[in-house]
Amino acid sequence: MNLIDLPQLIKFAGALLFVLTLMGGLALLLKRFGHNHPVTLPNRRRLKIVESLPLDPRRRLLLLRRDDREHLVILGPSGETLIESGIESPQDAKNEQ
């Protein structure tokens, strides 16, 4: 009981070799033209939810930190509303003293 006969196996091996050759050629071209930098993500996230407070079943108050600034936002069914922006983070205030 042959599942794959010899001509099909040769075609499969040839197609696999062709695709691998194309991939290798593309990698060499990218390396030659300066696209060999690996994509790395920073270890530190810039955005963080500092605190979350439910106001009622439909609205929530969020304190978000981005880099060294905090932003106060209300989330509700009609959308989001920015209450205050650019609040200095307490951690940064301690570092300056």
C-alpha beads as a LAMMPS data file, in Angstrom:
LAMMPS data file: protein, C-alpha beads

97 atoms
96 bonds

1 atom types
1 bond types

-500.0 500.0 xlo xhi
-500.0 500.0 ylo yhi
-500.0 500.0 zlo zhi

Masses

1 110.0

Atoms # bond

1 1 1 0.000 0.000 0.000
2 1 1 1.897 3.071 -1.282
3 1 1 0.628 6.354 0.064
4 1 1 3.022 8.416 -2.069
5 1 1 4.757 7.104 -5.140
6 1 1 8.287 8.086 -6.185
7 1 1 7.426 10.813 -8.773
8 1 1 5.201 12.633 -6.236
9 1 1 7.954 12.411 -3.621
10 1 1 10.502 13.885 -6.047
11 1 1 8.096 16.731 -6.947
12 1 1 7.494 17.456 -3.262
13 1 1 11.237 17.495 -2.459
14 1 1 11.903 19.750 -5.456
15 1 1 9.168 22.201 -4.459
16 1 1 10.425 22.274 -0.869
17 1 1 13.988 22.907 -2.044
18 1 1 12.746 25.683 -4.359
19 1 1 10.831 27.443 -1.562
20 1 1 13.752 27.161 0.880
21 1 1 16.089 28.576 -1.787
22 1 1 13.738 31.527 -2.341
23 1 1 13.577 32.200 1.398
24 1 1 17.355 32.064 1.723
25 1 1 17.813 34.380 -1.254
26 1 1 15.361 36.877 0.202
27 1 1 17.165 36.761 3.565
28 1 1 20.500 37.455 1.837
29 1 1 19.011 40.375 -0.112
30 1 1 17.514 41.893 3.022
31 1 1 20.804 41.498 4.863
32 1 1 22.734 43.084 1.990
33 1 1 20.476 46.144 1.888
34 1 1 20.628 46.755 5.642
35 1 1 17.381 45.206 6.813
36 1 1 19.027 42.739 9.154
37 1 1 18.033 44.468 12.396
38 1 1 15.943 42.184 14.558
39 1 1 12.717 43.776 15.692
40 1 1 12.911 44.122 19.452
41 1 1 10.344 45.545 21.774
42 1 1 11.444 47.593 24.758
43 1 1 11.487 45.743 28.052
44 1 1 9.582 48.539 29.771
45 1 1 5.987 49.324 28.954
46 1 1 5.170 52.988 28.622
47 1 1 1.468 52.771 29.456
48 1 1 0.074 51.541 32.757
49 1 1 -3.255 51.673 34.579
50 1 1 -2.291 53.019 38.001
51 1 1 -5.722 52.902 39.592
52 1 1 -9.287 52.063 38.599
53 1 1 -12.378 53.120 40.511
54 1 1 -15.970 52.142 39.582
55 1 1 -18.221 55.187 39.956
56 1 1 -21.471 53.356 39.191
57 1 1 -22.410 50.240 37.164
58 1 1 -21.871 52.091 33.880
59 1 1 -18.924 54.432 34.542
60 1 1 -15.348 53.880 35.669
61 1 1 -12.610 56.360 36.633
62 1 1 -9.083 55.483 35.465
63 1 1 -5.727 56.940 36.400
64 1 1 -3.338 56.157 33.529
65 1 1 0.432 56.644 33.552
66 1 1 2.357 57.259 30.341
67 1 1 6.092 57.758 30.765
68 1 1 6.329 60.236 33.665
69 1 1 2.852 61.783 33.402
70 1 1 -0.541 60.644 34.650
71 1 1 -3.954 61.231 33.070
72 1 1 -7.394 61.020 34.721
73 1 1 -10.109 59.575 32.452
74 1 1 -13.774 58.594 32.899
75 1 1 -14.976 55.651 30.800
76 1 1 -18.682 55.319 30.179
77 1 1 -21.189 53.972 27.664
78 1 1 -21.134 57.232 25.682
79 1 1 -17.334 57.199 25.387
80 1 1 -14.383 58.438 27.350
81 1 1 -13.806 61.866 28.874
82 1 1 -10.421 63.300 29.812
83 1 1 -10.714 64.977 33.210
84 1 1 -7.112 66.037 33.780
85 1 1 -3.959 65.543 31.759
86 1 1 -0.255 65.879 32.452
87 1 1 -0.439 65.202 36.184
88 1 1 3.069 64.779 37.559
89 1 1 3.635 61.270 38.854
90 1 1 4.263 61.021 42.630
91 1 1 7.251 58.770 41.897
92 1 1 8.886 61.528 39.859
93 1 1 8.172 64.123 42.552
94 1 1 10.025 61.941 45.108
95 1 1 12.990 61.525 42.744
96 1 1 13.389 65.305 42.310
97 1 1 13.658 66.011 46.061

Bonds

1 1 1 2
2 1 2 3
3 1 3 4
4 1 4 5
5 1 5 6
6 1 6 7
7 1 7 8
8 1 8 9
9 1 9 10
10 1 10 11
11 1 11 12
12 1 12 13
13 1 13 14
14 1 14 15
15 1 15 16
16 1 16 17
17 1 17 18
18 1 18 19
19 1 19 20
20 1 20 21
21 1 21 22
22 1 22 23
23 1 23 24
24 1 24 25
25 1 25 26
26 1 26 27
27 1 27 28
28 1 28 29
29 1 29 30
30 1 30 31
31 1 31 32
32 1 32 33
33 1 33 34
34 1 34 35
35 1 35 36
36 1 36 37
37 1 37 38
38 1 38 39
39 1 39 40
40 1 40 41
41 1 41 42
42 1 42 43
43 1 43 44
44 1 44 45
45 1 45 46
46 1 46 47
47 1 47 48
48 1 48 49
49 1 49 50
50 1 50 51
51 1 51 52
52 1 52 53
53 1 53 54
54 1 54 55
55 1 55 56
56 1 56 57
57 1 57 58
58 1 58 59
59 1 59 60
60 1 60 61
61 1 61 62
62 1 62 63
63 1 63 64
64 1 64 65
65 1 65 66
66 1 66 67
67 1 67 68
68 1 68 69
69 1 69 70
70 1 70 71
71 1 71 72
72 1 72 73
73 1 73 74
74 1 74 75
75 1 75 76
76 1 76 77
77 1 77 78
78 1 78 79
79 1 79 80
80 1 80 81
81 1 81 82
82 1 82 83
83 1 83 84
84 1 84 85
85 1 85 86
86 1 86 87
87 1 87 88
88 1 88 89
89 1 89 90
90 1 90 91
91 1 91 92
92 1 92 93
93 1 93 94
94 1 94 95
95 1 95 96
96 1 96 97
